[in-house]
């Protein structure tokens, strides 16, 4: 499996299991439209806060939901770890 496929699979899992702004048993692909921008941010070396801002904005503007900062921090820890995984 190539690195991009591995990372997209990992990001999908993180967004679905950990970020999950809707929080009511959504399908696994529910947040796929946010996966690619997150992948691009990670590939471009965007700072942690830029990824956090994107996820906050996506949750509030697109879904009218908020993600608790503690949960967002866990999501960011996992996403930032993907930067170095497999490189």
BAGURO-965514 format. One line per field, with one value per residue (C-alpha): x negated, y negated, z negated; residue number from 1. Coordinates in pm, 1 decimal. Example, Ala and Ser with C-alpha at 12.3 -4.5 7.8 and 13.67 -1.06 7.14 Angstrom:
<pts>
c1 <- c(-1230.0, -1367.0)
c2 <- c(450.0, 106.0)
c3 <- c(-780.0, -714.0)
seq <- c(1, 2)
</pts>
This chain:
<pts>
c1 <- c(0.0, -144.6, -207.1, 75.9, 328.7, 200.6, 232.3, 579.2, 698.6, 551.6, 699.8, 1043.1, 1027.6, 917.6, 1188.5, 1456.7, 1356.7, 1193.1, 1299.8, 1665.7, 1837.7, 2181.9, 2130.6, 2428.7, 2303.8, 2242.1, 2119.0, 1741.4, 1723.1, 1921.0, 1615.1, 1436.7, 1481.2, 1257.8, 999.2, 830.5, 783.8, 637.6, 403.8, 293.1, 225.6, 14.8, -174.1, -241.8, -383.8, -114.6, -151.5, 64.1, 275.1, 358.4, 493.1, 684.2, 832.1, 942.4, 1112.1, 1279.2, 1410.0, 1527.9, 1721.2, 1879.8, 1946.8, 2041.2, 2206.4, 2302.3, 2120.4, 1828.9, 1555.6, 1432.5, 1074.6, 951.2, 1086.4, 949.3, 608.0, 613.3, 710.7, 426.4, 176.7, 274.8, 274.2, -63.9, -207.1, -111.1, -357.8, -655.4, -499.2, -645.3, -865.7)
c2 <- c(0.0, -337.8, -612.1, -839.5, -554.7, -463.2, -823.0, -876.3, -558.3, -679.9, -1030.0, -885.5, -675.1, -971.5, -1199.2, -934.8, -794.0, -1089.0, -1418.6, -1326.8, -1664.6, -1520.0, -1239.6, -1020.9, -709.3, -857.7, -641.2, -591.1, -812.6, -1100.4, -1324.0, -1229.4, -1579.5, -1704.4, -1428.4, -1573.4, -1926.7, -1775.9, -1556.7, -1859.9, -2061.1, -1777.1, -1727.1, -2100.6, -2105.3, -2338.5, -2422.6, -2241.0, -2552.3, -2577.3, -2222.1, -2301.7, -2614.6, -2417.3, -2149.2, -2406.7, -2601.1, -2285.8, -2173.5, -2508.8, -2639.7, -2318.2, -2122.1, -2385.5, -2172.6, -2233.3, -1993.5, -2021.0, -2151.0, -1846.3, -1614.9, -1839.6, -1826.9, -1444.8, -1454.2, -1694.3, -1475.0, -1182.1, -1384.9, -1542.3, -1194.2, -1096.6, -1351.1, -1145.1, -800.4, -611.9, -895.8)
c3 <- c(0.0, 90.9, -164.8, -46.5, -66.8, -412.8, -529.9, -380.5, -552.1, -883.1, -845.1, -763.1, -1079.9, -1294.9, -1157.2, -1202.1, -1540.2, -1714.9, -1554.7, -1477.1, -1529.4, -1452.7, -1702.7, -1627.0, -1452.9, -1108.8, -819.0, -794.1, -485.8, -640.3, -678.8, -356.2, -213.1, -496.7, -453.1, -142.8, -281.0, -600.1, -395.2, -192.2, -509.3, -648.1, -322.4, -298.8, -651.5, -784.0, -1151.9, -1405.6, -1462.9, -1090.0, -1095.5, -1415.7, -1256.8, -952.0, -1163.5, -1391.5, -1092.3, -914.6, -1221.6, -1300.5, -949.8, -770.1, -1048.9, -1307.2, -1566.5, -1794.9, -1894.6, -2253.6, -2262.8, -2455.7, -2185.7, -1910.7, -2077.0, -2068.1, -1699.2, -1625.3, -1811.9, -1591.9, -1269.5, -1341.8, -1407.7, -1051.6, -915.0, -1014.4, -992.8, -701.5, -577.8)
seq <- c(1, 2, 3, 4, 5, 6, 7, 8, 9, 10, 11, 12, 13, 14, 15, 16, 17, 18, 19, 20, 21, 22, 23, 24, 25, 26, 27, 28, 29, 30, 31, 32, 33, 34, 35, 36, 37, 38, 39, 40, 41, 42, 43, 44, 45, 46, 47, 48, 49, 50, 51, 52, 53, 54, 55, 56, 57, 58, 59, 60, 61, 62, 63, 64, 65, 66, 67, 68, 69, 70, 71, 72, 73, 74, 75, 76, 77, 78, 79, 80, 81, 82, 83, 84, 85, 86, 87)
</pts>
